[in-house]
Amino acid sequence: MKYIVQWNYRSSYGAFTEGETVDVTEEEAAAFNRDSPGVLQIEPETRIEPAPPYDRMVKTSQRRGSHD
């Protein structure tokens, strides 16, 4: 699982810098967070928003027969 390091961390478990994304198991993350509570936060999933449906309606059309 991917986690984001909230602050610089160094111990016998390892060393990380703030803002770094690490890929560790849930058990390893629990060990880091026991040593320094809250140092690893689960990375929010990046979701791609679907594009809005294509709007085929003509918004600005010319009137038929109006030749000013």
N, C-alpha and C positions, 0 to 999 in steps of 0.2 A: 504494500500500500504506500502511496506517496503522502509525505508530510512536509509542512513548511516550518523551518526553524524560526522561532520567534525572537531569540537573542543568541549571542555567541555562547557556545557551550563547549566545555572540555572536561573530560574525565577519563577514567580507565576504559570506559565503553567506547570512546571515540571523541572526535572534535568536529564541530560544525560552526559555520558562520551564520549570522542573522540573515534571513531572507533566502537561504539555500533550500532547495527542494531535495529531500532525501527519500530513497525507496527502501523501507525497512519493513520487517514483519510487525504484526500487531503486538507480539510478545516483546520484541526489541523496543518498540515505541513506548510500551508500558514501563519498561525498565528505565528508559531515559526520563520519562515523566515522573517516575517515583523518585529519581535522583534530583530532578529539577522540575517541579510541577508546572505544567503548561508550556514547556520548551518546544514541544512538537504539537502542531495542530494539523488536522487532516486537511489536505489540499482540496479546496472546493472544485467540483467538476466544472470544466469549461464546456458550456453547451452552446451549440451553434443554433441561433434562432432561425426558424424557417423564414424565407422571404414571403412578404405578403402576396396574396394572389394578384395576378396581373389584372389591372382594371381596364377593360376594353371600352368603357363608356367614353364617348367623345365629349370633352368638357367645353371646348371652345370651338364651335363650328360656325361656318358662315351660313347666313340664311339664304335659302333658295329664292331667286327672283328679286332680291333687293340689290339693284345696281344703282347706287347713288351717284 
